Amino acid sequence: MRYVLCFLLMYCGVQSALATEISFGKNGKINYDTESGTFSFSNDGFVWLKDAFSSATVNGIILDSKGYKNRTYSKVPFKDASGKGIKHIFKHTDPDLPDLEQHFFVFDNKDYVLVALEFSDTKKILTSNHLIPIRGVLQLKNQSEYQSLLAPFDNDTFISFDSKKIKSVESVESAEVGALYHENSKNGFVIGSVEQQVWKSGIVSSKLSDNQVNLEAIVGFTQKDLNRDDMPHGSISGSKISSAKIFVGQFSDWREGMNAFALQTKALQTRVVHAWKEETPVAWNSWGVMQTALNYDKILKVTDFFADSVKNLPTGQSVYIDLDSYWDNLLKGGLEGDYSKLKEFADYVKSKGLKPGIYWAPFTDWGFAGGGERRVEGSDATYGEAWTKVKSGYHDIDGARAMDPTHPATQKRIALVISKMKECGFEMIKIDFLGHAAIESTQFADPNVSTGMQAYRVGMDYLIQQLDGKMLVYAAISPSLATAPYVHVRRIACDAFSSIKDTRYTLNSTTYGWWQTHLYDYVDADHVVFKDASTEENIARFYSALVTGTVVFGDDFSISGKWNEQTKKLFNQTDIWSVIQDGKAFVPLHTDEYASPVFIKKQKGEIYVALFNYDENEKNISLSNAWLGLDKNASYQLVDLMNGSVLQLSDQIDISISGKNAKLVKLKKL
């Protein structure tokens, strides 16, 4: 008996020495098995990530944390822009292998952890383009009711967010961030990369069994349908190679998890664009309807419409009159020529109390069909020399060829054009097709750059440096996360126009990407076009902009049409404009449909709810205190901000909305 007791005591002591327990957040724990090189995550005793480990391909050899002979554990305090806490380090060594370190960043009072992977070798250079900090089994209490989020890398080619039932698909690949969540309870898991300066990342969830999903957070991820690359990710070389940090956490409401992910990402980014201290911007953009027909007389008439025919906004800001593509119709002699007509336009806009805006796609060659021997404006190099070199030759998408953002000729052209725009007095610039600058290349002009995201950083740093804080910076087609340090406003989806289908398409991105509101000063729903659509569709389209964060009008106001009267009426609806005072997006209530029919926003003590009917026929939308997150025992007055009509909400109400229409209501507690 005495022998058995001693054996048990010795056995328990060995087990405790091999297992390291790390607490995080309210009830979270990481359990690391230093014998096997694996770890698990749990909350309130429920293990939701098990058998997890890290792996990578280094110098062509697949290595993982389970394959090393020796492991040690240490911890050190850390403090960065996002907070402070303890960095837990598990170091793996083997005489025949590079050292491997797994880093677990545990913050004070945060319900998530950051995980990173690092390889080092003092004797030889390491090379890798594929690291997986987290690879394990996610355990769900009822897999059949969970959904997996597919987030696009950018907003090009009319791509959409998607949310797939796990039971109906074998796997889901998501760019930069992913989530698995239960729609009714909103419980879920959020996993994503909070760093985009070097690597593209992907989150892959694959069905294993009824209640298990294989999860991989891949750093060095390319997939043509998601991030446009048709070649492998670029490699990083050196005596030390570090992955991006991976955010991982379980949340009672996965939407709060996405908010936390965005805020953590923002905190680790270094803001390059100047701070925005003015009111929420409102603009007109020529691409909505005018497009290629842009000419001097037309844009003056549009300026007159906004200066003379609409009421000033209640917050007092000026409207930007923004010229999109084909502003070069006003140039003489190309990009190196005479900009005097553009300066006349900018001066006229300012004389009317408005602000002039311009457009450019700085990393694209639209004339590549004319051959590579053409000289790049502002330089002595040819376009052929400045094109981004990829596996198949060059990268062509959207009708334009990508230019290497690290090439001196690309940068000289940027310096030339931006200097001209500043001389003209433009106060806003819409920059477009930025994804062309993030493409992986077989060789960049800058020898210190080897990945698409490194190239993107070089190009965007240079562009913002040239702008020198002189303009409001608006990004159209662009990477969703990596663009945040460089712009004030980012369009949340691709082009949208006047139909209810356009409204629904835009609000798909707001439904699953509203959290980008924490990354940017403003996110935008693209130009609001009324044109010949019904009055109801016009209202829905306008509300889609308010729900997203800013408003950019897009009709051709140089000619008469019902869009003129509709816009005048909206400018007179002063209560409506207060909705975008803080410029932040509404939060979706439904996240199991292509686009949520209900969004909510709480701003300075006010509560707003937007309701959309994307269908042809009238429908009822149910609201309840519980669903809206309100006091269950209180009654509320719902005031329609368009017509002032009033409804009462006490526990639950059905609101009727006609086909292709929307309502925006303000709630007042009774």
N, C-alpha and C positions, 0 to 999 in steps of 0.2 A: 504494500500500500504506500509506504514511504517512497519507494522507487518510482511508482506511478505518479505520485504528487510532484516529485522533483522533475520528472519528465514533462508533465503538463506545464509546470511553471517555466521550464526552459523553452518549451515549444511556444508558449504565449509570448515570452520575451523576444524570441526570434521574430515572430510574426509582427509584433509592434515595431521592431527595428526595421522591418522591410516595408512597412506601410506608413506613409506620411499623410496626415490629414490637415487640410488647409480650409479654414472657414472664410466665406465671403458673403456680403450682403446680409439680409435678415436671417435667412435659414439655409444658405447654400454651403455646400462642402465639396472640395476636391479631394479625392482619395487617390494617392499615387503609390503604385506598387513598384518599389525600386528593384525588386528581383526580376520582374518581367518587363519593365519599361513601359507599362500601360497605366492609364488613369481613368477615373470615372468622375462624373458630376452628379450631385444629388441636391434636392430641395425637400425639406421637411421629411427626410428619410427615404424619399422615393428616388431611386437611381434612374435618371433620365438619359444619361450618356454613359455607356459602358464599353469596356474593351478598347478604349481609345489609345492611339499611339500617333507618332509623327514619322514621316518618311520623306525622302527626296531622292532625286537622281543627281549624283555628283560625279563629275568626270566620267559620265557614262555608266556608273554603277548605282544600282538601287540600294539605298541604305535606309534603315529604320531604327527607331528607338528600342525595339525589341531584340535587335541583333548584336548589341554591344555586350562586352564582358563585364565592364566595371561602371558603377554609377555612384555619384555623390550628390548630396543635397546641401544647398546653402540659401540664404535669403538676405536681402539688403533693402533698406527703405528707398523709395524713389519719390520724386515730385516732378510733375510736368504741368503743362498748361491746362490739362484736364482734371488735375487733382493730385492727391498723394496717396501712398499706400505702401505695400510690401511687394517686392519683386522676388518670386520664388524660382530658384534656378536648379534644374536637374541636369547635371553634366554626365555625359556618356563618353567613355574612353575605351580605346582598344589599340594595341600596338600597330595593327595593320590598317587602321581607319582614321580619317580626320575626326577631330573632336566634335561632338554634337551637344548642343545645349538647348533645352526647352525652357522657355521663360513664361511664367504665369504672373501677370500683373493684376494684383488684387487691390482694389481701391477701398478707401474708407467709405462705408455706407453705400456702396453701389452693388446692385443685384446682377452684375455681370463681371466677366473676367476677360482680359486680353491675353492671347496666347501667341507666342512667336517662336521661330526656329532659327538656330544659328549654327553654321559649320565653320570650323577653323583648322588651319594646319600651318605650322611654323616652317615646314620643310618644302612645301610645294604649293603651286597655284591651284586653286579649286575653281571649277566652272559648273554652273547649274542654271537651268531655266525652268525648274519644276520642283517646288517644295510644297509639302502638305503638312502644315502644323497640326491639324486635327483630322483624324480618320478613325471613326468609331461607329457604334450602333446607338441610334437614337430610339429610346423606348417610349411608346405612346400608350396611353391607357385604352384607347379605342381608335386604332388606325383608320378605320373606315370612315370616320367622321372628320379626319384631319385633311387640310389642304396645304399645298406647297406653292410658295410664291416664286414666279419667274420674273425677275427684274432685268430689263434691258441694260446694256452698257451705255447706250446713248438714246437719242430720240430720232434717229434717221430712218429712212425707208418706211415711214408710217408703221413702225414697230409698236407693239402694245405690251403692257404688262399682262401677265396671265396668272391665274390661280387655279391649280389643278387638284382635283380630288386624288389623294394618294392611291386609293383603291383602283383608280381607273388608268393609271400610268405606271410604267416600269421605272422611269427616272425623270428628274427635272434638273436642268442646268440653268443656273441663274448667275448673272454678272455682278460681281462685287459683293452683293448681299442677298441672302435668302431668308425665308421664314417658313416655319411649319406651324399651323395654328388650327384651332377649333373655332368654327364660325360662331356658334351659339354662345359658348362660354367666353370666347375671345382668348382663352389660355393658349400660349404658344411659345415657340423658341425662335430666337433671332441669331443668325450667324453671318458675319460679314467682315470684309477687310476695311479697316479704318485708315489705311494709308494707300495712296495711289501715286506717289512720286516716282516710283521705280517699276512697280509690278502691276499687271492686270491680274485680277483674281476671279475665281469662280466658286460657287457653292453647288455641289452636286448631291442630290438626295435620291437614293435608289431603294425601291421596295424590297424587303427581305422576307417578311412574314406578316401575319395579321396585325401584329403590334410592334413591328420593328422596321426601322429604316436605316440603311447604311448612309452615313454622312461623311462628306469629304469637303474640306476647305482648301482649295488648290491655289497656290500662289505661283503665277506663271501659267496663266490660263488663256488660251485662244480658241475661239469657236466662231466660224465665219458668220453664222446667222445672228450671233449676239454682238461680237465686237469687230466684225468686218475683216478680220485677218484670215488669209488663206495660206499662212505659213506659221511655223512654230514660234512661240514667244522667244524674244531675244534672251541671250544668256548674260549672266553676271559672273565676272571672274575676279579673283583676288585671294589673299590669304584668309579672308573672312567673308562669308556670304550670309546675309540676314534676310529672312522673309518679311513680308508685311505683317503687322499685328492683326490678329483675328479676334473680333468681338464675338463672345458667345454668352448667352444667358437664357433663362426661362422666365416668363412673365405671365402674370395673371391676365394681362391684356396685352396682346402682341403689338398693338398699336403704340402703347407706351414703350415697348421694346424698340420699335422702329424710331421713335422720337429720341430715345436714349442713344441709339446707334448713330443717328445723324448728328446729335450734339457732341458725341465723343469724337466723331470724324472731324467736325468743325474745329474742335479744340486743338487737335493735332495738326491742323493745317496752318500754314503761315500766310496771312492775307497779303496779297500783292497789290490789288487795286486799292485806290484811296477810299477812305471811309465815306459812306453816304450819310449825310446829315439833313437832307431835305425831306419833303413830304413824299408819299407814295406816288411814283410817276404815272401819268396818264398820257397816251400818245395816239397819233394817227400814223399808219404805215402804208406806203403806196402799193405793196405787193398784194394786199387783200383783193382789190378789183382792178386798179389801174395797170399794174404790172408793166408789160413792155411798152404800153402807150404813154408812159411818163414823158411829159414835156413841160416847158417853163410856164406856159399859160395855165395849164391844168393845176400845177402845184401852187401857183399864186392864188387861184380861186379856192383851193382847199384851205389855204391859209386864211383867206378872207372869211370863209365859212366859220372856222373855229374862233376867229377874232371878233366877228361881228354878229353871228347868228345864234350862238349858244351861250348859256349863262355860265358865269365863272363857277368853278368848283367850290364847295363850301369850305374846303381846307385851304383854298387860295393859291394852289400851285398852278403853274402854266402848263399848257398842253405842248408836248413835243410834236413837231411836224417832221416825220422821218421818211427820208427817201430811201427806198430799197434798191434792189438790183435794177440796172438800166439808168441809174443817175448819170452814167457816162454818156447818155444822150446829150447832156449839156456840156460835155467836154469838147475841146478842139485840140486835136493832136495827141490823143491818148493820155496815158497816165503821166507822161512827162510834159504834157501840153499846157493849154490855157484853161485855168479853173475859174476865170473871172465870172462866168455866168452862175456858177455855184455860189460864189461869194455874194453876188447880187441877191440870190435867193435867201441865203442865210441872213443877210442884212435886213431884207424885207420881213422875214419871219420875226426877227427880234424887234423891228420897228412896230410890229403889231402886238407886242407883249407876249409872244410865244417863243419857243426854243427850237432851233433847227437841229435835225438829226440826219445821219448818213448811214450807209451800209457798206460792208466789205467782207469778202471771204479771203483772208490773208494767206492761206496755205493751199490754195487751189489754182490750177492753170486751166481755164475754160477754153483756151485756144490751142490745146495740145494737138488737135488734128492738123494744125498748120506746120507741125514738125518741131523737132528739138533744136534746130539751129537758130531759132528766134532769140534775140537778145532779151534778157530779163531787165526790165526797166529799172533804172537807178544803178545798174551794175555793168560789168564787162563780160559776164558769164552768159551762157546760153541756158534756155529752159531745160534742155536735155541734161545738162550737168546738174541742175537743181531739182529734177524730179526725184521723188523717193524711190529707191531701188528695192524691189521685193522679189520673192522667189520666182514669180511668173514674169517678171520684167518691171512693170509699173503698176501702181494702184489706181484704178479708175472706178469711180462710183459717183452717182448723181450727175453724170455728164461732165465731170471734172477730174483732172489728174492731180494726185497728191504731190505737193512740193515738200522737200526735206526742210523741216523747220529749223534745223541746225546749219543749213547751208548759208554761207555769207551772202549769196545773191538773193535768196529768199528774204533775208533780213534787210538787205539794202532796199529791196522793193517795198518792204513794210515801212522802213524809215522815210522813203520818198512819199508814199501815199499818205501816211499819217501826218507828216509835216504839212502837206497841202491841205488836208482836211482841217488841221488846227489853224492854218493861215486864213481859211475861209470863215472860221468862227463857229464851226459846228460844236454843239454842246451834248450830243448823244451819238453813239455809234452802235449799230447792230452788227455783230460779228457772226459769221455763219460758216457752216461746214468745217467746224473745228476738229471733228473726228478724223479728218484727213491728216492732221498733224500727229495723231496717236498711233498710226499704223506701224507694225513691226517691219523692220527693214533688214536686208542682207548686209548693208553697211551705210551708216550715217556719215555725213561730211565731218562731223565732230567726232574725233577718235575716242573721246571720253564717254560717248553716248552709245549704248548698245540695246536699249529697249524702247518701245514705242512711248511709254509713259515718261521716260527720261527726256525723249525728244519733245514731247508735248510740253513738258515743263520749261525747256529751253526756249521753245517758240513763244509760249504764252508770256513768260517772263520778259522777253524782248519786246513783244507787242505792247504790253502794259507800260513798260518803261518809256516807249515812244509816245504813248498817250499822255503821260506826265500829269495825270490827275485832272485833265481838262474836260472830260466828258463822262456822262452816264454811260456805263458799259453794259450792253444787253447781248446775251448769247442766244443764238437760235439753235441750229443743229450742233450738238456738242456732247461730250461725255458727261454723264449725270452727276458724278461725284467730283472728279478731278478738276472741273471747271470752276468750282466754288471760290477758290482763292483769287480768281482773276476778274470776276464780273459782279455787277450789282443785281442784275436781273437775268433769269434763265427761263426760256420757253420750256414748258413741261412736256410737250409732245411735238409732233411734226405739224405741217401746215393744216389749218382748219378754216372752214369757210362758213356758209350760212345755214346748212341743213341741220336737222335734228341728229343726223348721223355724225356730222362734224362735232356737235356738242357732246354726243355720247363718246366719240373717240377721244376727245380731249379729256373728258372726265374719267375715262379709264385710267389715264396717267395720274389724275388727282386722287382717284380712289385708292390706288396702290402706291403712289409716289408723293402723297401730300407731305411726308416727312422731310422732303427737300426744302420746305419752307424754313427749316432750321439751318440749312447750309448757306442759303442765299438771302440777301436783303429782301428779294421778291422773286416769286415764280409766277409765270404768266401763261395764259391760255391761248396765245397767238392772236392774230388780228381778228377782231369781232366784225364779221361781215353780215349785213342785213339783206342787201340787194333785193331780190324778188321773193324771198321766203315769206311765209305767213307771219303775222304779228306775233303769234304764239311762239313760233320758232325763233324769232328775233329776241324775244324776252328770255327764252331758254339759253340762247347763245350768249347774251349779255350776262346772265346770271352765272354761266360757266366761268366767265372771266372773274367776276366778283368772288366766287367760291375758291378760285385758284390763287388770286392775290392782287392782280393789277388789271388794267383795261387798256387795250390797244385797239382803236377803231380801224376799219379797213375799207370802208366804202369809198366810191369815187364821188366826193362831195363837190367836184367841179361842175357836175351836172345835176339837174333836178331829179328827184325821185322820192319815193316814200321813206327811204333811208334817212333823208335829211330831216323830215318831221319826226321820225322815230328817235333820232339822236337828240334833237332839240328837247323832246319830251323827257328823255332820260336825264339830261343835264339839269332839268328842273326838279327832279326827284331827289331833293337834298337828303332825305333820310336814308336813301339807298347808298349814297356815296360814303356815309359814315362807316359802312361795312368794311371798306378797305383802308381805313385810317391807319391801322398798324401793318398793313400789307401782308398779313399772314393768311395761310390757306385754311379752309375749313377741313374738318376731319370726317371721314366717311363713317356711316353707321352700318352699311352692308358691305361686306368684303367677300361675298361668294357669287357675285355677278360681274359681268364684263365692266359695268359702270354702276356705282351705287346710285340709287334713286334719292337717297337722303344724306345730307351733310350737315354738320353742326359746327358752330364756332362760338367761343366764349371770349369776349374782348372787353376789358375794363368794366367788368360787372354786367355787361350786356350779353344776351344769348340770342343767336341767330340760327335759324334752320332753313335750309334750302331743299326744295323737293322738286324732282324732275320726273316727267313722264316721257320716256323715249319712244313710246308706241303711238300708233295711229289713233287708237280709240281712247276714250275717257277711262280713267282707272282711279281706284281709291288707294291711298297710301296711309297705312296705320302708324300712328305715333303713340307712344306711351311714356309716362314719367320715367319708368325703369329703363326703357330702351334709350332715352335721351340722357340718362344719368342725372335726373332731377329728383327733387324731394318727392318721395312716393305719396306723401300725405297732403301735398299742396295742390292748389289749382293755379293755372296759368292762363293769361290772356295772350292769344296769338294775333298779332297785328300784321296784316299784309302790307308790305312796304311799297307796293305798286299802287294799290287803290284804297288803302286805309281800312278795309273791311276787317271785322274782328270775329275770332272764334274762341271758344273756351276749351282748355285742356284740363281735365281732371281724371287722372289715371290713364285714360286711353281715348283716342279720337280717330275717326277715319276722315281723311281730307280728300275731296274729289278734285282731280286735275284733268282738264281736257287734253286731248291728244296733242303731242308735240309741244307741250307747254311746261311751265315751271312756276313755282311760287317761292317767294322769299319772305319769311315772317320773322318778326321780333317777338320774343317771349317776355312777358311781364308777370312776375309773381303776384298773386292777389292776396 
